[in-house]
Amino acid sequence: MPHVPDPDELRARGVRGVILSYVDTAGITRIKTVPVSRLAHAAKWGVGISPVFDVFLADDSITSTDELGGPDGDLRLVPDLDRLVVLAAQPGWAWAPADRFTQAGEPWVADQRGFARRMVRRAAAAGYDFRMAIEVEWAIGRDGAGFDPACTGPAYGMTRLIELSDYARDVLAALDDQGVQVEQLHPEYSDGQFEVSVAAADPVRAADDSVLVRQTVRAVAQRHGLKVSFAPSVIAGHVGNGGHVHLSAWRDGENLFTAFPEGASGAAAAGLLAHLPALLALGAPTPASYLRLVPSHWAGVFACWGVETRETALRYIPGNAGLPGAANLEVKCVDLAANPYLLLGGLIAAALDGIEAKLPLPPPVAGDPVSLPGAPRLPTTLDAATDAFTATPMLREALGSTLADAVIAVRRAEAARFRDAAPDDIAAAFRWVF
């Protein structure tokens, strides 16, 4: 059992409650909370949570599989106290990501954070250490049913930062106080859009950080009377929010991507390319995701790679010559509706599959792939991505049948909800969900 913080010490820091969070199959962060006086009990015995949340949709409706979806059963939600953080933008609260266990104390077969951890262990058994980070893009608006951008200055412009200077400062301060290492924050391209990049970490921590960063960005916005959207398409027809993943593989303390595409690094990238259509079911999990995946919008909709090429699904970043450890691969076709634990675990599984099979990496492309004859387009609908996922035994084996079936059921149900919906209606339905 991990060390439990002294309740009196937490109270001295103003903490009265602790948030236990996990992310469901639909990408929604679900929570329970306990007062600090019950934290030790929760760490030892967990807090009850129904397994039905594994088949919740983003609108809180429920689908089912052969194993999941009924009213029976219970699980234990156990906080990972090694990751407990006193929240800077939610006075009185601390936060810890949680794992789910059965009543008998066994890891729950469909626990998404547990899946990411299993893939990290699988990589370690093969001799590889992955480091990852998820970029967070969000649109900042004012109160209202639609989307009214909170800033109107030019993309990447100083004017936009000045318009939201106090807000951006407070985001940086809160993340710093919470121990999140920010590498950069800047205005982005789309309406009212900003982006923050954080330091790479082991994949489970990287997924935890993604959850914490978004929670913090939203909490700071609330204190400033603003609203934020991490949805892949905030306004249909406009550039949406991505959740690009940066990854590298290390062996014996050496970043293999420094010598990319030689050896295991090239085979890992080949595995990612081969499985990207199926991985979209994890990384682009809503109908709104496919409003973002438009050619010539830097969304990475073609299954190819290039050196510093922002239109390919995989962008190789060599890093500065003086910083060889900075070399990495960016996965551009994914967004923040994704459950980060499912996404990062799936990427590791695909990369390891490429390494094991010694898959050859095709030549790089330059420029916009839309102009290249035969450039392989990624799925353009959630149905097509789910078909690809269903037809990929490697991912089913990695996730396990219970979790894989939950992914398929939730994606099929989300697609069915919007089968005949107009783009504006799809964007509106997800705008304030993520």
N, C-alpha and C positions, 0 to 999 in steps of 0.2 A: 504494500500500500504506500503511495507517495506521501511525502511530508504534507500535512495539512496546516495551512497558515493559522496562526493564533487568531481566534475571533476578536480578541481585544485589540490586536495590532491592526486588523482590518477596520475595526470600528474607529480606531484612532486616526485612520486615513479617511474617515467619513463613509466607509462602506457599510451598507445595511443589507444589501441583497446581492446574490451571485447568479448570473445568467448562465445556464447550461444550454449550449446550442449545438445543433447538428443540421446538416443540409439534406433535404429529402431528394428523391429521384427527379422531381420536377425542377429542382434548383432553388427551392424556397428554404430559407433559414428558419427552422422551427426551434422553439425554446421552451424550457421550463425554468423557474427560478426558485431559489431557496434563500431564506434568511441566513445570515452568517452563522447563527447558532446551530443550524442544521447542516452546515457544509461537511463536517466530519462524517456525519451519518450518510450523506449523499455520496461521499467519496468511497465509503465502505460498502454500502448496500444499493446505491443507485436510487433513481427516482423513476416511478412507473411511467411508461410511455407505450402506446399501442403500436403494434407492427403495421397497422393499416396505413400509417403515413407513408410507407414505401410505395403506395399506389395512389397517393393524392395527386391531383392535377394542380396547375398553377392557380386555378379559380376555386380551389378547395373542394371541388367535386371529386368523386372516388371511382376508380376503375378497379379491375381485379385480375388476378392470375389464378392458376390452379391452387396456389398455396396462400395467396394474400388477398385481402379485400373484405373479409368478414369481420364481425364484431368480437370474435374470440381472441384470447391470448393477451399477453402482456410482456414487455421487455423492461430492462433496467437501463436507464440513462445515467452514465457514470462520468463525472467531470475529469478531465485530464489536468490535474492541479499543477503539473510542471509547466503548463501554458497559461495559468491564471494571470489575468491582467486587470489592474485597477483602471477603470475607464475614465479618461480625462474629459470626455465630452458628455458623459452621463453621470453627473455627481450622485454619489450614493451607491453606485453599482460597480461590481467587478464582473469579469467574463471569463469563461473557460470553455473550450471546445469539448465535446463529450463523445464517448464511444457507447455503443449499445451492446448489451449482453442479454442472454436468456435468463430466466429465473434461476436456472441451475448454475449460472456464472460463466457459461460458455460464450465466446464471441458470437454475436448474431450474424448469420450467414449473409444477410443483405445489408450489413453495416457498411456504408460508403467510405467512411474514414478508415475502417478496418481493411477495406479493399486496397486503398492507397498504400497502407502500411505493408500489406502482403506483397505488393509489387515492389516496394523498396527492398524488402527482404529477398525477393526473388532476384533482383538486380545484384544485391550484395553477394548472394550465393554464386552468381556467375562472375563475380569479381568487379562489378561496376557500381559506381556511386553517382547518382544523378543529382544535379542541382537545378532548381527551377525557380521561376518567378512569373507572376501573372500581372500584366499591366491592367490598370483600372481606369476606364474611361467613363465619364458620366456627364449628363446634361443637367444644368442648374436652371430651375424655373421659379416663377412666383406662384403663389397660391391661385388655384383655379382648376376647373375641370379639364381644360385643354393644356397646352404647353405654351407658356409665355416666358421666353428666355430672360434670365436675370441679368444678362450682359449682351451688348450688341456690338462690341468692338470687333476688329478684324481677327480672323483666325491666327493663332500664334502671336497676336499682337499685344504690345504693352498696354494699349488702351483697355483691353478686356481684363487684364490683371488689375489695373487701377480701379476699374469698376467694381471688382470683387476682392480688393486687396485685403480687407479685414477678414473676410471669410477664408481666403486662401491661407493667410497667416495662421489663423486658428486651426485649420486642418493640419498644417505642418507642426504646430505646437502640440496638438493632441497626439498625433502619431509619434512624435519624438518622446513625449511623456510616457507613452505606452511601450516604448522600446522597439518600435518599427523603424527600420533603417530606410529612409526615403533617399532615393538617388536623384530624382528630379520631379518637379511639378510644373505644368505649363498649360496655357490655353490651347485647346485643340481646334480641329477644323470646323466641326458642325455647330449648329445653333446652341449657344450657351454651354459649350462643351469644354471640359478640362480633362487632364490625364495626370495620374501619379504613377511613378515607377518605383518599386522597392527592390532591395537587394535580394539576390538569389539565395535559396536555402534548401535544405533537404525537402523533398516533395510534400511530406505531410505538413511540415511547418509552413511551406509556401502556400498550401491550400488554406491552412489556418489564417495566415496573414491576409489572404484575399478576403476572407469572411470578416476579419477584424477591420481591415482598411475600409471596406464598404460600410460597415456599421458605424465607423467613426465619421466618415464623410457625410453620412445621412444625419447623424446626431448633431454635428456642427452646423449643418444647413438648417436644421430645425431651430436651433438656438438663434440663428440669424433670420428667421422668418422665411426661409427658402425651402424649396422642394427639389429633390434630386431623382433622376431616373438612370438606372444602369441597363435599361432595356436595350436589346439589339437594334430596335427601330423605334425611335421616339416620335418621329414624324415620317410617315410613309413618303418615299421618294427622296428623302434627305439622307446624308451620310449618318450611319448609326454608331452605336457604341460597341467596340470590340473588347475582347479580353485576351489579347495576344499572350501566348506562353513563350517564354524564353527558357531554353534547356541546354544543358551540356552534360556529357558523361565523363567521369574521371576514373582513372585506374592507377593505383599506387601513387596517389598524389599528383598525377599528371592529367591535365585537361586534354582529352583525346581530340577535341574539336579544334585545337590549335593546328593540327595537321590535316584538317578536313580537306577533301573527302577520303583520305587514306584510311585503310583498315576498318576498325569497328565503327568509327564515326560515320563513314559513308554508308556502311551496312545499316546502321541505326536509322539514318535519314531515309534510306531506301525502304525500310520497314514502315516508317511513318507514311511515306508517299503511298505505298501499296495499300495501307489500311485507312487512309484519310476518308474515303467515302463512308466507311462504317463508323469511324471515329466522330463524324459529324453528328451521329445520333447521341453522342455524349457531349460534344462541344458546341453544337448549334441546335439546341433541343426544343425549340419552339417554332411555330409557323412564322413568328416575327423575325426569327434568325435569318430566314431566307429572303426577307425584304432588305436585309443588310448585305447579303452576298450577291453583289452586283458587279459585273466586270468594270474595270477602269475606275474603281473607287477605293483602291488600296485595301480591299477586303480579302484578297488571296483566294480567288474562286477557281483557280486552275491548279491541278495536281502536278506541279513541277516546282523546281527550285532555282534560285539564282543568288549570286553574290550581291548583297545589298539591293536586291530587287524587291520592291514593295508590292508588286502585283502578283507575285507567285505565292502559293500557299505556304511554302517554306522559304524563308529568307536567311541565308547564311551571313553572319556578322563576324568578320575576322577579328575585330577588336583592335586596339592600338598596338603597335609593334612593341611598345614598352610594357604592355599589360597582356601577356600571352594567355593568362587565365581568363580573360574577358571574352574569348571566342565562344560563340554560341549559335544555336539555331532558333529562329523565331517562327512559331506556328501562328499564322495570321487569320485563319478561317474560322476561329472560334470566338465565342462571346461570353458575357457575364451572366447569361441565363443558365449556364452550365453549372452543375454541381462540381466544384473544383476538385474534390477528391476523386470522383469518377473520371473526370477529364485527365488529371495528371497520372492517375493509375493506368488509364487506358493508353496514354502516350508511352509510358514506360513499357507496357506489355507489347506494344507495336514495335518499339525500338529494339527490345530484346529479341523479338521474333525475327527482325531483319538481321541482327547480329548472328543469331543461331543458324539461320538459313544462308548466311553469307550472301544476302541479296545484292545484286549490282545496282549502283546508283546511276540513273540516266544522266546525260550531259546537262549542264546548267543552261538556262535561257537568260537572255538579256532583253530589256524593254518590256512592253506590255504584251503578255501572251495572247491577248485577244487578236493580235495581228498575225499570229503564227498558225499556219495550217495544221489542223489536227491536235491542237493543244487540248489536253484532257480536262474537261470541265467537271468539277465536283457536283454532287447532287444539288438540284435546284429546288427540291421540296423536302419536307420532313418525312413524307412517306418514302421517298427514294432513299434517303439516308437510313431510315429504319429497315428497309429491305436489305440494304448492304450490311447493316449490323447483324440482322438475323441470319444472313448467309455467311457469317464469319466465325467459324468454330473457335478460332484462337481467342477471340474476345469472350465468347461464352465460357470457355474453359477458365479464363483468367478471372472473370467476375463470379463464376459459379452460376448454376441454373436459376436459383431463386432470385438473385439480383438481376441477371440478364433478362429473365422473364418480366421482372418489374419494369426495367427500362423499356422493353418492347411494348408492354401494355400501356404505359404512361405516354409514350410517343405516339402510338396509334390513336389513343383517345384524344390527345391534344390536336393531332392532325384532323380528326373527325369533327372536332368542335368548330373548326374554321374552314371546312371543306369548300363552301361557297361564299366565304366572306370577302369583302373588298379590302384592299390593302390598308385604307384608312381605319377601318374597323379593327383589323388585326393589330395595328400599331396601338390604337387606343386601348384595346383590351389588355395589353401587356405593359403599357406605359408606366404605371405606378406600381406594378407588381415586383419588379426587380430594381 
